[in-house]
Amino acid sequence: MRHDHPSDPEVRIRAAMQQLLGGDIPEGLKCDVKSLCILSGVPRATLYRSYPHVKKEFELARSDEQTAGRQPDQRLAQIEHLKTEVADLHARLGRINDQIAELQTFKATALSRIAAQHDEITSLRGELGATPTANVHRLTTR
């Protein structure tokens, strides 16, 4: 026999279920069976023993919401969003670190080439001073 008034545990469970699935989750609670029992004032043992059909309905509805990309508990949705953002930032950081390594290699190569060119110029200047030739003309320095 079912009585549709607030003292009926099933009515309280269903009301709590709608509240949780609707995203109106009180501080300290989650969208889970434990919170469903706390919010409805029905002990977990009673829910499991007397209302397993309502518990199953709650779990299916919660699963359907999550599968559809909706998260009744906005805190969990925010956590998932932040996890995705952190993963994206780690990937971006990895790409930036790769670019930095490439630029450091480029810089080392460029500095090495500049040093080699400087040595060659110094050597040629030395040769010019030691053996003047008719084909070689000294450039004026600034």
Phi, psi and omega in degrees: 000131184247132178244126180267071172217163188305338180280348178284118182302321181296321178296318179293321179296314181296322178296317179295322179299313179297321179297311181295314181292335177282353177093001178271079187254117181298154179305134178089351179251167179230179175267073181217175184296320180301313180293326176301315179293317180298313184294324182274345182075021180251125179300148181301320180300320179293318179300313182292322184279311188261337185229044181298331179294324179287320177300314180297319178300317178298311182296322177294316180296318179296317178297317178299319179298315182292320179297324180283000179087009177253138179240109181305321180273105184297333177294319178293322177298318179295320178299315179298318178299316181292324176298317179296316180297319179296317179298318178297319180293322177297318178297316179297317179298320177299316178296318180295319178297322177297317179297319179297317179298318178297317180294324178293321176296316178300316180298315180297318179296315180298316180295322178297316179294318178298318179296319179295318179295321179297316179298319180295318178297315180298318179296316179295322177296322179295317178296322181297318180290329184277323184226090178292137180235157181289333182274349183252128180242134180286132177270144180283143178265152182278000000 
